[in-house]
Amino acid sequence: MTEPPAAPPAAPVASPCIRLCRLDPETGLCLGCHRTLEEIAGWSAMDPAARQAVMAALPRRAAGSSRGEV
């Protein structure tokens, strides 16, 4: 018997970095990508699910930072 074909590997989750790297001292978020310093530093070691979780939080963070809240 032959094995069913393996599922294709998941596409990597690209970094949201836009090269505007400054941390907001009040929120601790990058003003460019809206990630925390810990998320930025750990990005390369995160699995795709962890990266997706960060990506899912970014729109809310971006919206909150434009209104002065997070």
Buried (B, 14 or more C-beta within 10 A) or exposed (E): EEEEEEEEEEEEBEBBEEEEEEBEEEBEBBEBBBBBEEBBEBBEEBEEEBBEEBBEBBEEBBEBBEEEEB
